[in-house]
């Protein structure tokens, strides 16, 4: 299985050589467990110091830590692929508590007069759907990726809903930073709490992501469809209160 690494490359600002080494490890992860730093360096016409620098850049303690963590990530993806047809909504939202759902509903009630929604790439259609869904339910809601709208000189009190599978989408981070400075409440729908966006959000709703290493969404992935299920479930809870 070939993995795309461009988001990791962007996140950690990897050089061309570091990117080549990372791709080499990702695409040969089973064999990498038996290699040492010198093997990897030699096979990539590089130096052991460069391989170690890559590990440190990605916040691993060293080469062994990096390889084992990439190995476990690979097997989580493989296991989820084998179990793809058996996934349930309970699994998809296993890290969202009833208190989390209630908190979102409370935020929606408190900010019904102004809700902003945004997402980009594959998340954009999800964000647009959320915006339309809230509109037909009587919310004053707009989908917008214009930074100026979230600026404290423009935005009034309200709620911002952001969708980002990786939690590291660059333009969404800029929007979240402006929204935070404007004292707007931020709800993030993501597959991770490790990203910069989760740090900026008031709360993060975690939706299952079976292929964290698949940046281009070439493999099966229930994050986007799961996000739609999540929205519908939230709206059911909202309407039933």
C-alpha positions in Angstrom: 0.0 0.0 0.0 1.4 3.4 -1.0 1.0 6.2 1.5 0.8 10.0 0.8 2.8 12.0 3.2 2.3 15.6 2.1 0.5 16.6 5.2 3.2 15.3 7.5 5.7 17.0 5.2 3.9 20.3 5.6 3.3 19.9 9.3 6.9 19.2 10.2 8.4 21.3 7.3 10.5 18.3 6.1 13.2 18.8 3.5 13.2 16.9 0.2 15.7 14.3 1.6 13.7 13.9 4.8 10.5 13.4 2.8 12.2 10.7 0.7 13.3 8.9 3.9 9.8 9.1 5.4 8.2 7.8 2.3 10.7 5.0 2.1 9.9 4.0 5.7 6.1 4.2 5.2 6.1 2.1 2.1 8.5 -0.5 3.5 7.3 -0.5 7.2 7.3 -4.3 7.7 11.0 -4.5 6.7 12.0 -1.3 8.5 11.6 -3.0 11.9 14.7 -5.1 11.0 16.8 -2.1 9.7 19.0 0.2 11.7 19.7 3.9 11.1 22.7 3.1 8.9 20.6 0.8 6.7 18.0 3.4 6.1 20.6 6.1 5.5 22.5 3.9 3.0 19.4 2.9 1.1 18.5 6.6 0.7 22.0 7.9 -0.1 21.9 9.9 3.0 23.5 10.0 6.5 22.5 8.5 9.9 22.4 12.1 11.2 19.7 13.0 8.7 17.6 10.0 9.6 17.9 11.0 13.3 17.0 14.6 12.5 13.9 13.4 10.8 12.8 11.5 13.9 13.4 14.5 16.2 11.6 16.8 13.8 8.5 14.6 14.0 8.8 14.6 17.8 9.9 11.0 18.2 12.5 10.2 20.8 14.7 8.5 18.1 14.8 6.2 15.1 13.4 3.1 16.9 10.5 5.1 18.4 9.7 6.5 14.9 9.7 3.2 13.2 7.6 1.4 15.8 5.0 4.2 15.9 4.8 4.2 12.1 4.5 0.4 12.2 1.6 0.5 14.7 -0.1 3.2 12.6 0.2 1.0 9.6 -1.4 -2.0 11.4 -4.2 0.2 12.8 -5.0 1.1 9.2 -4.8 -2.5 8.1 -7.0 -3.8 10.8 -9.6 -1.1 10.2 -9.6 -2.0 6.5 -10.2 -5.7 7.3 -13.1 -4.6 9.6 -14.5 -1.9 7.4 -17.8 -3.6 6.8 -18.4 -4.2 10.5 -18.0 -0.6 11.7 -20.9 0.7 13.7 -22.0 4.1 14.8 -21.0 3.3 18.3 -17.5 2.7 17.1 -17.5 5.8 14.9 -18.4 8.0 17.8 -16.9 6.0 20.6 -14.9 9.0 21.9 -17.9 11.4 22.1 -19.8 11.4 25.4 -23.4 12.3 26.1 -22.0 15.4 27.9 -20.2 16.4 24.6 -23.4 16.1 22.7 -25.2 18.2 25.3 -22.5 20.8 25.2 -22.9 21.2 21.4 -26.7 21.5 21.7 -26.3 24.2 24.4 -23.9 26.1 22.2 -26.3 25.9 19.3 -29.1 27.2 21.5 -27.0 30.0 22.8 -25.8 31.1 19.4 -28.7 30.4 17.2 -28.6 34.0 15.7 -25.1 33.5 14.3 -23.3 30.3 13.3 -20.3 30.2 10.9 -19.3 27.0 9.3 -16.2 26.1 7.3 -14.2 23.3 5.9 -11.9 22.8 2.9 -11.0 20.0 0.5 -13.1 16.9 1.2 -14.5 18.6 4.3 -16.0 21.5 2.3 -19.1 19.6 1.1 -19.7 18.5 4.7 -19.5 22.1 6.0 -21.8 23.3 3.2 -24.3 20.6 4.2 -24.2 21.6 7.8 -24.8 25.2 6.9 -27.8 24.4 4.8 -29.2 22.0 7.4 -29.0 24.7 10.1 -30.6 27.2 7.8 -33.7 25.1 7.2 -33.9 24.6 11.0 -34.1 28.4 11.5 -30.5 29.2 12.4 -28.8 32.3 11.0 -26.0 30.4 9.5 -23.4 31.0 6.8 -20.7 28.9 5.2 -17.7 31.1 4.6 -13.9 30.8 4.3 -13.3 34.5 4.2 -10.8 35.4 7.0 -12.2 38.9 7.4 -15.6 37.5 8.4 -14.0 36.0 11.5 -12.1 39.1 12.4 -13.1 40.8 15.7 -14.0 44.0 13.8 -16.5 42.1 11.7 -17.8 39.1 13.7 -20.3 39.5 16.5 -20.8 36.8 19.2 -21.6 33.5 17.7 -20.5 29.9 17.1 -18.0 28.6 14.6 -18.2 25.0 13.4 -15.0 23.7 11.6 -14.4 20.4 9.9 -10.9 19.1 9.4 -10.0 15.4 9.4 -6.3 16.0 10.0 -6.8 18.9 12.5 -3.9 20.6 10.7 -5.6 22.2 7.6 -3.7 25.5 7.1 -6.5 27.9 6.0 -8.8 26.5 8.7 -6.2 27.1 11.3 -6.0 30.8 10.3 -9.8 31.0 10.6 -9.7 29.4 14.0 -7.0 31.8 15.2 -9.1 34.8 14.1 -12.3 33.3 15.6 -10.5 32.7 18.9 -9.3 36.3 19.0 -12.8 37.4 18.3 -14.0 35.4 21.3 -16.2 33.2 19.2 -16.9 29.7 20.4 -15.4 27.0 18.2 -16.6 23.4 17.7 -14.2 21.2 15.7 -15.2 18.0 14.0 -11.9 16.0 13.5 -10.3 12.6 13.6 -7.7 13.7 16.1 -7.1 15.9 19.2 -3.4 16.1 18.5 -3.6 18.9 15.8 -3.3 22.6 16.1 -7.0 23.1 15.5 -8.0 21.1 18.6 -5.8 23.4 20.6 -7.7 26.4 19.3 -11.2 24.9 19.6 -13.4 25.0 22.7 -14.4 21.4 22.1 -13.5 18.7 19.6 -15.9 16.0 18.4 -13.9 13.0 17.3 -15.1 10.9 14.4 -13.4 7.6 13.4 -10.7 7.8 10.8 -9.5 4.4 9.6 -6.7 5.6 7.4 -4.8 8.4 9.2 -1.8 8.0 6.8 -3.9 8.3 3.6 -3.7 12.1 3.1 -5.3 12.0 -0.4 -8.3 9.9 0.7 -7.6 7.1 -1.7 -8.5 4.4 0.7 -11.8 3.7 2.4 -12.7 6.3 5.0 -15.8 6.8 7.1 -14.7 10.2 8.6 -16.7 12.3 6.1 -19.9 10.1 6.0 -19.5 9.7 9.8 -19.5 13.5 10.1 -22.8 13.7 8.3 -24.3 11.0 10.6 -23.0 13.0 13.5 -24.7 16.2 12.3 -28.0 14.4 11.8 -27.8 12.8 15.2 -27.1 16.1 16.8 -30.0 17.7 15.0 -32.3 14.9 16.2 -31.2 15.5 19.8 -31.6 19.3 19.3 -35.1 19.0 17.9 -36.2 16.5 20.6 -35.4 18.8 23.6 
